């Protein structure tokens, strides 16, 4: 079917007016919507700006708190270091006092045995034996303290011998230490009434590992008994 087109000018004018009214209405509605969207967009930007300012303030506060926490942490770390050093110094002082007390007790016990009748040890005895490393490699100085009870009124004479038991490349070996001093009168190694401190040096060949020391004391008087005593090398060895 062929659509009818009215050529009359009246109908064309009426249709144009309806289109103009519709276009005007669309323009008005569009303008209102754009205005509302504009206000909404402006409001959102303001909110974003406000939130940004709040975030900046929060960030500044957090930075200040973090700086304070760092200072506190540094203070705590320094306090820990100071406390650790103080504890270390205290342990050193306590160890030193303990060693001094131990030495004092040993000396007191020694003199009590020598001069106090009520704590008397009769006859000859070995009070102590110690070795100390010298500057040279495998060279040591020994100190042997001999004493006799206070009831003994005459001097005691005799000689002593040292031997060190150890190993060389896993095999056991015993080394005799020469201690006799031929310059002494009658070749006695010791002669005393109360006590005597005897010293000398011990040296080892390379590769020798000492394990224990044996001390034999032989009084010159035949009626007196010989003394035989031994120490682990690690126990006899003292530090500087």
C-alpha positions as a Markdown table, in Angstrom:
| # | Residue | x | y | z |
|---|---|---|---|---|
| 1 | Unk | 0.0 | 0.0 | 0.0 |
| 2 | Unk | 1.3 | 3.4 | -0.8 |
| 3 | Unk | 1.5 | 5.7 | 2.2 |
| 4 | Unk | -0.5 | 8.9 | 1.8 |
| 5 | Unk | 1.5 | 12.2 | 2.1 |
| 6 | Unk | -0.6 | 15.2 | 2.7 |
| 7 | Unk | 0.6 | 18.1 | 0.7 |
| 8 | Unk | -1.5 | 20.6 | 2.6 |
| 9 | Unk | 0.6 | 23.4 | 4.2 |
| 10 | Unk | -1.5 | 23.3 | 7.4 |
| 11 | Unk | -0.6 | 19.8 | 8.3 |
| 12 | Unk | 3.1 | 20.5 | 7.7 |
| 13 | Unk | 3.0 | 23.6 | 10.0 |
| 14 | Unk | 1.2 | 21.7 | 12.7 |
| 15 | Unk | 3.7 | 18.9 | 12.6 |
| 16 | Unk | 6.6 | 21.3 | 12.8 |
| 17 | Unk | 5.2 | 23.0 | 15.8 |
| 18 | Unk | 4.9 | 19.7 | 17.6 |
| 19 | Unk | 8.5 | 19.0 | 16.9 |
| 20 | Unk | 9.6 | 22.4 | 18.1 |
| 21 | Unk | 7.6 | 21.9 | 21.3 |
| 22 | Unk | 9.2 | 18.5 | 21.9 |
| 23 | Unk | 12.7 | 19.8 | 21.2 |
| 24 | Unk | 12.2 | 22.6 | 23.6 |
| 25 | Unk | 11.0 | 20.2 | 26.3 |
| 26 | Unk | 13.9 | 18.0 | 25.7 |
| 27 | Unk | 16.3 | 20.9 | 26.0 |
| 28 | Unk | 14.7 | 22.1 | 29.2 |
| 29 | Unk | 14.9 | 18.6 | 30.7 |
| 30 | Unk | 18.5 | 18.1 | 29.6 |
| 31 | Unk | 19.5 | 21.5 | 31.1 |
| 32 | Unk | 17.9 | 20.5 | 34.4 |
| 33 | Unk | 19.7 | 17.2 | 34.4 |
| 34 | Unk | 23.0 | 18.8 | 33.6 |
| 35 | Unk | 22.5 | 21.3 | 36.4 |
| 36 | Unk | 21.7 | 18.5 | 38.9 |
| 37 | Unk | 24.7 | 16.4 | 37.7 |
| 38 | Unk | 26.9 | 19.5 | 37.9 |
| 39 | Unk | 25.9 | 20.2 | 41.5 |
| 40 | Unk | 26.4 | 16.5 | 42.4 |
| 41 | Unk | 29.8 | 16.5 | 40.8 |
| 42 | Unk | 30.9 | 19.7 | 42.6 |
| 43 | Unk | 29.7 | 18.2 | 45.8 |
| 44 | Unk | 31.7 | 15.0 | 45.2 |
| 45 | Unk | 34.9 | 17.0 | 44.5 |
| 46 | Unk | 34.4 | 18.9 | 47.8 |
| 47 | Unk | 34.0 | 15.7 | 49.6 |
| 48 | Unk | 37.1 | 14.2 | 48.0 |
| 49 | Unk | 39.0 | 17.3 | 49.0 |
| 50 | Unk | 37.7 | 17.0 | 52.6 |
| 51 | Unk | 38.7 | 13.4 | 52.7 |
| 52 | Unk | 42.1 | 14.2 | 51.2 |
| 53 | Unk | 42.7 | 16.8 | 54.0 |
| 54 | Unk | 41.6 | 14.3 | 56.6 |
| 55 | Unk | 43.9 | 11.7 | 55.2 |
| 56 | Unk | 46.8 | 14.2 | 55.2 |
| 57 | Unk | 46.1 | 15.0 | 58.8 |
| 58 | Unk | 45.9 | 11.3 | 59.7 |
| 59 | Unk | 49.2 | 10.7 | 57.8 |
| 60 | Unk | 50.9 | 13.5 | 59.7 |
| 61 | Unk | 49.6 | 12.1 | 63.0 |
| 62 | Unk | 50.8 | 8.6 | 62.1 |
| 63 | Unk | 54.2 | 10.0 | 61.0 |
| 64 | Unk | 54.5 | 11.8 | 64.4 |
| 65 | Unk | 53.5 | 8.6 | 66.3 |
| 66 | Unk | 56.0 | 6.5 | 64.2 |
| 67 | Unk | 58.8 | 9.0 | 65.0 |
| 68 | Unk | 58.0 | 8.8 | 68.7 |
| 69 | Unk | 57.9 | 4.9 | 68.5 |
| 70 | Unk | 61.3 | 4.9 | 66.8 |
| 71 | Unk | 62.7 | 7.1 | 69.6 |
| 72 | Unk | 61.2 | 4.7 | 72.2 |
| 73 | Unk | 62.6 | 1.7 | 70.4 |
| 74 | Unk | 66.1 | 3.3 | 70.2 |
| 75 | Unk | 65.9 | 4.0 | 73.9 |
| 76 | Unk | 64.8 | 0.5 | 74.7 |
| 77 | Unk | 67.6 | -1.0 | 72.5 |
| 78 | Unk | 70.2 | 1.3 | 74.2 |
| 79 | Unk | 68.8 | 0.3 | 77.6 |
| 80 | Unk | 69.1 | -3.4 | 76.7 |
| 81 | Unk | 72.7 | -2.9 | 75.6 |
| 82 | Unk | 73.5 | -1.1 | 78.8 |
| 83 | Unk | 71.8 | -3.7 | 80.8 |
| 84 | Unk | 73.6 | -6.5 | 79.0 |
| 85 | Unk | 77.0 | -4.8 | 79.5 |
| 86 | Unk | 76.2 | -4.2 | 83.1 |
| 87 | Unk | 75.3 | -7.9 | 83.6 |
| 88 | Unk | 78.5 | -8.9 | 81.8 |
| 89 | Unk | 80.6 | -6.7 | 84.0 |
| 90 | Unk | 78.8 | -8.0 | 87.0 |
| 91 | Unk | 79.5 | -11.6 | 86.0 |
| 92 | Unk | 83.2 | -10.8 | 85.5 |
| 93 | Unk | 83.4 | -9.0 | 88.8 |
| 94 | Unk | 81.6 | -11.9 | 90.5 |
| 95 | Unk | 83.9 | -14.5 | 88.9 |
| 96 | Unk | 87.0 | -12.4 | 89.9 |
| 97 | Unk | 85.7 | -12.2 | 93.5 |
| 98 | Unk | 85.0 | -15.9 | 93.5 |
| 99 | Unk | 88.5 | -16.7 | 92.3 |
| 100 | Unk | 90.0 | -14.4 | 94.9 |
| 101 | Unk | 87.9 | -15.9 | 97.6 |
| 102 | Unk | 88.9 | -19.4 | 96.5 |
| 103 | Unk | 92.6 | -18.4 | 96.5 |
| 104 | Unk | 92.2 | -16.9 | 99.9 |
| 105 | Unk | 90.5 | -20.0 | 101.3 |
| 106 | Unk | 93.3 | -22.2 | 99.9 |
| 107 | Unk | 95.9 | -19.9 | 101.4 |
| 108 | Unk | 94.1 | -19.9 | 104.7 |
| 109 | Unk | 93.7 | -23.7 | 104.7 |
| 110 | Unk | 97.4 | -24.0 | 103.9 |
| 111 | Unk | 98.6 | -21.7 | 106.8 |
| 112 | Unk | 96.1 | -23.4 | 109.2 |
| 113 | Unk | 97.6 | -26.8 | 108.4 |
| 114 | Unk | 101.1 | -25.4 | 108.9 |
| 115 | Unk | 100.7 | -23.3 | 112.1 |
| 116 | Unk | 97.4 | -24.5 | 113.7 |
| 117 | Unk | 97.8 | -27.5 | 116.0 |
| 118 | Unk | 94.0 | -28.3 | 116.0 |
| 119 | Unk | 94.0 | -28.6 | 112.2 |
| 120 | Unk | 97.4 | -30.3 | 111.9 |
| 121 | Unk | 98.4 | -32.7 | 109.3 |
| 122 | Unk | 101.3 | -34.8 | 110.5 |
| 123 | Unk | 104.4 | -35.2 | 108.4 |
| 124 | Unk | 105.2 | -34.2 | 104.9 |
| 125 | Unk | 102.4 | -33.5 | 102.4 |
| 126 | Unk | 101.8 | -31.9 | 99.0 |
| 127 | Unk | 99.8 | -28.8 | 99.4 |
| 128 | Unk | 99.2 | -27.9 | 95.7 |
| 129 | Unk | 100.5 | -28.3 | 92.1 |
| 130 | Unk | 99.9 | -25.9 | 89.2 |
| 131 | Unk | 101.2 | -25.3 | 85.7 |
| 132 | Unk | 101.0 | -22.2 | 83.6 |
| 133 | Unk | 101.7 | -21.7 | 79.9 |
| 134 | Unk | 104.6 | -19.3 | 79.1 |
| 135 | Unk | 105.0 | -17.2 | 76.0 |
| 136 | Unk | 106.8 | -19.9 | 74.1 |
| 137 | Unk | 105.0 | -22.7 | 72.4 |
| 138 | Unk | 104.6 | -25.9 | 74.5 |
| 139 | Unk | 106.6 | -24.5 | 77.4 |
| 140 | Unk | 105.1 | -24.3 | 80.9 |
| 141 | Unk | 106.1 | -23.3 | 84.3 |
| 142 | Unk | 105.1 | -25.5 | 87.3 |
| 143 | Unk | 104.7 | -24.6 | 90.9 |
| 144 | Unk | 104.8 | -27.3 | 93.5 |
| 145 | Unk | 104.1 | -26.5 | 97.2 |
| 146 | Unk | 105.3 | -28.9 | 99.8 |
| 147 | Unk | 104.7 | -28.5 | 103.6 |
| 148 | Unk | 104.8 | -30.4 | 106.8 |
| 149 | Unk | 102.8 | -30.2 | 110.0 |
| 150 | Unk | 103.6 | -27.7 | 112.7 |
| 151 | Unk | 104.5 | -30.3 | 115.2 |
| 152 | Unk | 107.5 | -31.2 | 113.2 |
| 153 | Unk | 110.4 | -29.2 | 114.7 |
| 154 | Unk | 113.2 | -30.3 | 112.4 |
| 155 | Unk | 113.7 | -29.4 | 108.8 |
| 156 | Unk | 112.8 | -32.0 | 106.2 |
| 157 | Unk | 114.9 | -32.8 | 103.1 |
| 158 | Unk | 114.4 | -34.9 | 100.0 |
| 159 | Unk | 113.9 | -34.8 | 96.3 |
| 160 | Unk | 110.9 | -35.1 | 94.0 |
| 161 | Unk | 110.3 | -36.1 | 90.4 |
| 162 | Unk | 107.7 | -35.1 | 87.8 |
| 163 | Unk | 106.4 | -37.1 | 84.9 |
| 164 | Unk | 103.8 | -36.2 | 82.3 |
| 165 | Unk | 101.5 | -38.8 | 80.7 |
| 166 | Unk | 100.1 | -38.0 | 77.3 |
| 167 | Unk | 99.9 | -39.1 | 73.7 |
| 168 | Unk | 101.7 | -38.6 | 70.4 |
| 169 | Unk | 99.6 | -39.3 | 67.3 |
| 170 | Unk | 97.2 | -41.4 | 69.4 |
| 171 | Unk | 99.9 | -43.5 | 71.1 |
| 172 | Unk | 100.4 | -43.1 | 74.9 |
| 173 | Unk | 103.8 | -41.7 | 76.0 |
| 174 | Unk | 105.3 | -40.7 | 79.4 |
| 175 | Unk | 107.8 | -37.9 | 79.6 |
| 176 | Unk | 110.1 | -37.6 | 82.7 |
| 177 | Unk | 110.8 | -34.0 | 83.7 |
| 178 | Unk | 114.3 | -33.3 | 85.0 |
| 179 | Unk | 114.1 | -31.3 | 88.3 |
| 180 | Unk | 117.2 | -32.0 | 90.2 |
| 181 | Unk | 119.4 | -29.0 | 90.8 |
| 182 | Unk | 123.0 | -30.2 | 91.1 |
| 183 | Unk | 124.1 | -26.8 | 92.5 |
| 184 | Unk | 122.1 | -27.4 | 95.7 |
| 185 | Unk | 123.9 | -28.6 | 98.8 |
| 186 | Unk | 123.9 | -32.4 | 99.0 |
| 187 | Unk | 121.8 | -32.4 | 95.8 |
| 188 | Unk | 118.5 | -32.1 | 97.7 |
| 189 | Unk | 115.6 | -30.7 | 95.7 |
| 190 | Unk | 113.9 | -29.4 | 98.8 |
| 191 | Unk | 114.9 | -28.6 | 102.4 |
| 192 | Unk | 112.5 | -26.7 | 104.7 |
| 193 | Unk | 110.9 | -26.6 | 108.1 |
| 194 | Unk | 107.4 | -25.4 | 107.4 |
| 195 | Unk | 106.8 | -25.2 | 103.6 |
| 196 | Unk | 108.6 | -24.6 | 100.3 |
| 197 | Unk | 107.5 | -23.4 | 96.9 |
| 198 | Unk | 109.3 | -25.3 | 94.1 |
| 199 | Unk | 109.2 | -24.0 | 90.5 |
| 200 | Unk | 110.6 | -25.1 | 87.2 |
| 201 | Unk | 109.8 | -25.5 | 83.5 |
| 202 | Unk | 108.2 | -28.3 | 81.5 |
| 203 | Unk | 108.6 | -28.4 | 77.7 |
| 204 | Unk | 107.1 | -30.9 | 75.2 |
| 205 | Unk | 108.0 | -32.0 | 71.7 |
| 206 | Unk | 105.8 | -31.0 | 68.8 |
| 207 | Unk | 102.7 | -33.2 | 68.7 |
| 208 | Unk | 102.7 | -34.3 | 72.3 |
| 209 | Unk | 99.3 | -33.9 | 74.1 |
| 210 | Unk | 99.6 | -33.9 | 77.9 |
| 211 | Unk | 96.8 | -35.6 | 79.8 |
| 212 | Unk | 98.0 | -36.0 | 83.5 |
| 213 | Unk | 100.9 | -35.1 | 85.8 |
| 214 | Unk | 102.5 | -37.5 | 88.3 |
| 215 | Unk | 104.5 | -36.1 | 91.3 |
| 216 | Unk | 106.6 | -38.3 | 93.5 |
| 217 | Unk | 108.2 | -36.9 | 96.6 |
| 218 | Unk | 110.9 | -38.9 | 98.4 |
| 219 | Unk | 112.0 | -37.7 | 101.8 |
| 220 | Unk | 115.7 | -38.2 | 102.6 |
| 221 | Unk | 114.8 | -39.7 | 106.0 |
| 222 | Unk | 114.3 | -43.4 | 105.4 |
| 223 | Unk | 111.5 | -43.7 | 108.1 |
| 224 | Unk | 109.4 | -41.2 | 106.2 |
| 225 | Unk | 107.0 | -42.5 | 103.5 |
| 226 | Unk | 107.2 | -41.4 | 99.9 |
| 227 | Unk | 104.3 | -39.4 | 98.4 |
| 228 | Unk | 102.8 | -40.1 | 95.0 |
| 229 | Unk | 100.1 | -37.9 | 93.7 |
| 230 | Unk | 98.7 | -37.1 | 90.2 |
| 231 | Unk | 96.5 | -34.5 | 88.6 |
| 232 | Unk | 94.7 | -34.2 | 85.3 |
| 233 | Unk | 96.6 | -31.7 | 83.1 |
| 234 | Unk | 93.4 | -29.7 | 82.5 |
| 235 | Unk | 92.9 | -29.4 | 86.3 |
| 236 | Unk | 96.5 | -28.4 | 87.0 |
| 237 | Unk | 96.7 | -25.9 | 84.2 |
| 238 | Unk | 95.8 | -22.3 | 85.3 |
| 239 | Unk | 95.1 | -19.3 | 83.1 |
| 240 | Unk | 96.9 | -15.9 | 83.3 |
